[in-house]
């Protein structure tokens, strides 16, 4: 019984991680800048759209980091 429950739990965990999408709108601007270049290819469009949406409200320090890391974008 316990073995069946553990098996079911791991299958559920694996399947949920395969279908999970990252919600970039919940991340801070600093977090977005930090993960530039590390975003999965299938989430790249959503990531870049969120990042570009935030550019006008970035502080000068954030804009500098953004420019420095922009070469990491695909």
N, C-alpha and C positions, 0 to 999 in steps of 0.2 A: 504494500500500500504506500509506504513512504517513498519507495523507489519510483513508483508510477507518478506520484506527486512531484518529485524532484525532476523527473523527465519532462513532465508537462510544464513545469516552471521554466526550465531552460529553453524549451521550444518557444514558449511565450516570450521570454526575454530576447531570444535571437530574432524572432519575427518582428517584434516591436522595434528593435534597433535597425532593422533593414528598411522599415517603412517610415522611420522618424525623419522629419524635416527640421532643419535648423530655422528658428525664428530670429532673424537678425535684427528685427525692430526692437527686441527686448534687450539687446546688448548695448553697452555704452559705446560712445564714439572711440574712446581709447581702446576698448576691446576689439572693435572692428579693425582699427588700424593695426593692432598687434597681430591679428590673424591673417593679414593680407599675405597671399601666397600659399596659405595652408588650407584653403577652402576646397572642398571636393568639386570636381568639374561639373557635376550635375546640379550643384547649388551656386555656382559662380555667378550666374545672371542675377539671381535674387540678391546675392551679396553685393555685387557691384551697384545694383539699383539703389539699395539702401545706403551704401556708402556715398554715392553721388547725391542722394537726397540730403545728406547731412553736411556736405561741403560748405554751403552758404552760412551755416551756423557754427562752424568750427572756430576755435580760438586760433590766434596766430601760431601758437606752439603745436596745436593739433594739425594745422595746415602744413607746417614744416615737416612733421613726421609723416603725414599723408604723402607729400611730394617725395620724401626720401624712400618710402616703401612702394610708391606707385609702379616702380619697375618690376615688382613681384607679381603684379596682376597679369593674368593671361590675355 
